[in-house]
Amino acid sequence: MLEKLKAIEERLTEVERQLSDPAVYADRERLTALSREQKELTPVVACYRAYAQAVQTAEDAAAMLSDPELRELAQEELQQAKSDIARLEDELKILLLPKDPNDEKNIYVEIRG
């Protein structure tokens, strides 16, 4: 899962780089496609970065457990980081689910009496 998230993060970086190129704005179709892709990838990458930060915080807190003066603070921080990691893993699993191609389409519902 982490490899896929790293690839998504790299793709978002590439899309943002392409969007910063003035030549892209001449091609309206390409601009629309890149903007749509950026919109889809941004929440996934933001959640992944928050997850990576929570993992780093947990590692730092685990390293501080050996210090008797900071032990209590480190335990609280470690517990918070573990709960954040679990929550963010669930969010990432939901965000990585394949999108339905019909989600963006309009629909008319007729209700008859």
N, C-alpha and C positions, 0 to 999 in steps of 0.2 A: 504494500500500500504506500509506503514512504517513497519508493522509487517513482510510482505514478504521480505522487504529489510533487516531487521535485521536477518531474517532466512538465507538469502543469504550470509550475512556477516559472520555469524557463520559457515556456510558450507565452505566458503573460508578459514576461520581459521583452520577448521578441515582438509581440503585438504592440506593446507600448512604444518600442523603438520604431516600428514601422509607422505608427500613428504620428510620431514626431517628425517624420519626413514630409516636407511640403509637397512632394510629388504625388503623394497618396491622395491629397485633397483634390487633385484634378480628376481623379477617377471616382465618381460618386458611388458606384457599385462596390468597389473595393473598400472604400471608406466605411460604407454601411456594414459590410461583412466584418471588417476588423473591429468596428465599434461594438457590434453585437457580440463578437467573440470576447472582447474585453469585458463586457458587461456580464457574461456568463462565467468567466474565469475569476474575476475579482473576489467574489465571496469565498470561493474555495481556497484561494491563495491567502486571503486574510485569516481564515480559520486555520490553515496549515501553519502560518507564521505564529499565530497565538499558541498553537499546539507545540511548536518547536520551542517557543519561549517558556511554556509551562514545563517542558521536559528539562530545559536548561536550569530553571529555578529549582526543580526537584533534585537535580544532580548537585547544585550548589548547596542546597539545604542538607543533603545527605553528607556532603563533605564537612559541613559545619557541626555535625552532630558530635564529633570527637572533641570539640572545644567545650569544656564544662560551663563556661560563662554564657555561651550562646546556645546551649543545648535546648532550652525551653523554646526560645524563639525559632530555632531551626526546626523543631518538631511541629510547631504550628504552621510554619511556612511549608514544610514537607506535606502535611495533611492537606493544606489548601491546594498545593500544586497537584497532588494526586487526584483530588476531586475535579480540578480543572482539566486534567489530562483525560479522565474518564468522560467528562461532559463533552470535551472537544472531539474525542474519538467518535462518539455517537453522532455529533454534528457532521463530522467529515464523512462518515458512512452514508448519511442521508444526502449530503451534497454530491457525493460521487455516484449516486444512482443515475442510470441513464435517463435522459430527458425524453419525454414523449414528443414525437414530432408534431402532434396535433395540439400541443399546449398553446402555441402562439396563434392558432387559427381561431376565427370567430365562429360562433354557432348561433343559430336561431332556434328557439324553442317555442312551439305553438301549443298553447293549452286550450282545449275546447271544452265547452260546458255540456 
